Amino acid sequence: AEMPVLHTGRISGPSELALQVRVQDAGGAIRIHESALDRIDGVRARIEEDTRGDGQPDLVTFYAPNPAGQNAPPTRVRREVDTDGDGRFESVAHFEDGLERTRHLDADGDGFSEVMAWVLPDGLLEREAIDSDGSGRHDVTRQYAGGQRSRDERDADGDGKPERITLYSPEVPDQIVEEKADTSGDGELDTRIAYSEGRKSEQFEDRNADGEVDARYRFDAEGQIAFEALDADGDGRFESEADFSEGEIRERRLDSTGAGRPDRIEFYRGGALHRVERDKDQDGRAENQIFYDSHDGSIFAFDLHRIRELYLKKELTEWGFLARQWRYQTGKTITTPPIATGRVVNFASLDNSLYCITAGSPRLQWQSETDSPVSAPVTYHQ
């Protein structure tokens, strides 16, 4: 249905005319309420609009004479908006040459704009200053390119140096492609995080502030750690590498000499160290044994190299006993998997004892008696 337009007017002074326009829908509700203050020379000063139809203006636009002359339409200079209908105009926009150039939002009415925005002549956002934590200070600076967010800088402590910089994809709106962070608080961005399709994929850290990466991480599709490389002593060489599965460590390789091959390999189960292999000459072959327990309370040590040789010759089934190096007998059944740490082997028995024997030969290092049998796996911590 066509909306009827009602006009009312009054002369408020020798040089001003107040004109009110109410546009009503078919049900009689006021949908737009204009109150325009015009001068006799035809210059419009203000328009009030009731866009919610509650009888209260929620959008006010202010005008000024057009520099082009009296016959040119007035230009907008300011716009105020009551965004939540509380009767207070918390959003204010300023115009230059009729184009919006800045925008301010004071959501809590304390006189401080939590958000300040700068607008380009084409109407697209250029940048924003945001008070994200309610501190009364703009701690986030946001930049735009082509109307899309391109860069965020967060300065939480107000020292003028951002603790975190976030870069966004120019193709996919709001998709993070890279982050840089100051994790030590020294004013330097020491950590860089790379993203792939919006998911964290790699992380690089400079832990000693020498300008070089000391730690590298890769992450799986779920954002859990999958790989770690560490330069613990800051010599520019990554002597430790570790693989993870579902965020839990499985294997760590350590190169203590810088030869480029690990001389120690640690294997983990359930996040705890399960077995260690050593390759002292770093020829790619572990010198360590593999250890098995049996139901008769015995621990056996086997030579991995010998096992491999027999396997390749297809003689392992018949001659496997030749790979056995030694056997150690306890009083009762072994209750935990043997844990080898290179020099010694640790395990528990149903005879209420924890054992530690040498790996090279079955010599008892120590035996510790407990009040009851140990059934939980033995773990090793450096």
Secondary structure, DSSP 4 states (H G I P E B T S, - for coil): -PPPEEEEEEEEETTEEEEEEEEE-TTS-EEEEEEEEEETTS-B-EEEE-SS-SSS--EEEEEE--TT-TTSPPEEEEEEE-SSSSS---EEEEEETTEEEEEEE-TT-SSS-SEEEEE-TTS-EEEEEE-SSSSSS--EEEEEETTEEEEEEE-SS-SSS-SEEEEE-SSSTT-EEEEEE-SSSSSS--EEEEEETTEEEEEEE-TTSSSS--EEEEE-TTS-EEEEEE-TT-SS---EEEEEETTEEEEEEE-SSSSSS-SEEEEEETTEEEEEEE-TT-SS----EEEEE-TTSEEEEEEHHHHHHHHHTT-HHHHGGGGEEEEEE-SS-B-S--EE-SSEEEEEETTTEEEEEESSS--EEEEEE-SS---SPP----
